[in-house]
Amino acid sequence: MLKQVSTVAVVFMLLSGCSVQKKSEPTAAEPSLRNKAYQATYSSPENFAYQTQHIYSDGAGHVRMDISGDRYAPTMVNVLDLNTGESILWSEEVPKYVRRPSEPTDPLVMRVQMETMPKNGEDLGVRIISGHRSHGWKGMADTEVWFDEEYGCPVLAIAGGITTKLVAFSSLAPDPSVFQPPPGFSEAPTPRRYRQSDDSRIIHDIELHMH
């Protein structure tokens, strides 16, 4: 999954201002994951381990991302509730799921931030890509990303030598059941680090740096 995470991270850095050339004003499409339902499929042929992504958004703060390796790796599922800041994760190969607080470095959290934050970088203007009116932005090392102007979702991203392209799209709201673990899956114990209070976790981190 390292290639997949690094691609998201590079694009995220581009849009968070690490390669600022010209700053733009936020557009109306940016809060799309909260008020626009859609379903999208992406292909990354150069990414050997994880080549296909499926994104589901209900427009009410629930987002799901499936990453599959097209027979080379199991499908990994991450569900994010933007209203509570909680994530649910599972692999389709194992009938268990984990429910925990989301983290800034979670791939789906980074993707959501990429879609909703003000855009920075070189403004590439607007063009039609695969039938979508898209606005593009370019950063360092020929990294670029194009967003659908109405829904805010990426249409084309090039980063770290990997091209990710939108290959299927639907404006239909996904079934609410996709944001819950499959029937028959049981909840695994939450990892200990997520059961600690914020204060105890901070104290633990301080103690680690003191030894």
LINTACOR-V660809 format. One record per residue. PHI is phi in whole degrees, 0 to 359 (999 if undefined). PSI is psi in whole degrees, -180 to 180 (NA if undefined). OMEGA is omega in whole degrees, 0 to 359 (none if undefined). Layout:
{{PHI PSI OMEGA} {PHI PSI OMEGA}}
This chain:
{{999 -2 185} {297 -41 180} {297 -41 181} {297 -45 181} {295 -42 182} {295 -36 178} {296 -47 178} {299 -41 183} {296 -42 180} {298 -46 179} {294 -39 178} {300 -43 179} {296 -39 177} {304 -49 187} {276 -14 179} {270 -1 173} {109 8 180} {288 -14 180} {225 45 187} {293 127 170} {240 -36 177} {207 130 183} {263 138 181} {250 167 173} {278 148 177} {301 146 178} {257 165 183} {294 -21 184} {282 -16 190} {298 -37 178} {279 30 190} {302 -36 185} {292 -15 179} {261 -22 184} {226 6 178} {230 116 177} {278 142 175} {196 166 173} {227 135 185} {218 147 176} {237 136 182} {237 148 178} {239 135 177} {231 79 186} {302 -32 183} {283 -13 181} {273 101 188} {299 -45 187} {285 -47 184} {231 104 189} {258 -19 186} {230 137 175} {236 141 172} {239 130 179} {242 133 176} {236 128 176} {227 132 180} {266 2 180} {74 4 181} {236 22 176} {98 5 178} {250 125 183} {227 139 177} {232 140 176} {231 124 173} {254 130 176} {240 122 183} {234 155 184} {257 12 178} {51 59 178} {84 -13 182} {265 -18 181} {207 152 181} {292 156 178} {285 126 178} {255 134 184} {240 134 177} {228 122 177} {248 130 182} {240 130 173} {256 105 181} {292 -20 182} {283 -31 182} {247 -13 184} {73 25 183} {254 145 177} {241 146 172} {237 131 184} {229 142 173} {201 164 172} {248 141 182} {292 -14 180} {277 -20 184} {237 124 185} {281 50 178} {222 155 177} {223 158 177} {242 134 176} {246 124 183} {205 167 174} {297 141 178} {287 159 180} {233 153 180} {302 -27 182} {270 -1 174} {297 133 181} {306 -40 181} {289 -37 177} {297 -43 179} {296 -38 180} {293 -44 179} {298 -43 178} {298 -39 179} {299 -39 183} {283 -31 191} {256 -15 184} {275 159 175} {302 143 186} {271 139 175} {236 169 180} {109 -174 179} {283 125 180} {284 118 181} {266 0 179} {84 -159 186} {240 140 173} {207 163 178} {269 123 179} {235 118 180} {52 39 178} {84 1 181} {253 129 173} {288 114 191} {234 146 177} {250 130 186} {250 153 178} {221 142 183} {234 142 179} {232 -153 183} {292 158 174} {53 40 177} {59 27 174} {281 132 178} {211 156 179} {214 141 180} {240 130 183} {248 139 171} {298 127 185} {292 -28 182} {274 -42 186} {259 -16 179} {81 -6 183} {281 150 177} {297 143 175} {251 -35 179} {208 131 178} {224 136 178} {232 117 182} {201 140 177} {59 29 180} {79 8 181} {241 131 176} {257 126 177} {244 123 187} {234 139 175} {289 124 183} {243 -13 177} {206 142 183} {212 142 175} {218 138 177} {271 3 178} {287 139 178} {291 137 179} {290 157 176} {297 135 181} {305 -24 182} {294 -21 182} {291 -16 181} {267 9 177} {238 154 177} {300 152 179} {299 152 175} {304 139 179} {92 -12 177} {279 141 178} {251 153 182} {279 127 176} {277 154 178} {303 138 177} {293 132 179} {308 144 187} {306 -39 185} {299 -27 180} {273 -10 178} {272 -15 179} {286 152 174} {288 161 179} {301 -41 182} {296 -46 182} {293 -32 178} {292 -40 178} {297 -45 179} {299 -41 179} {299 -43 179} {297 -40 179} {296 -43 180} {298 -38 179} {298 -39 182} {284 -14 180} {270 -10 182} {246 NA none}}
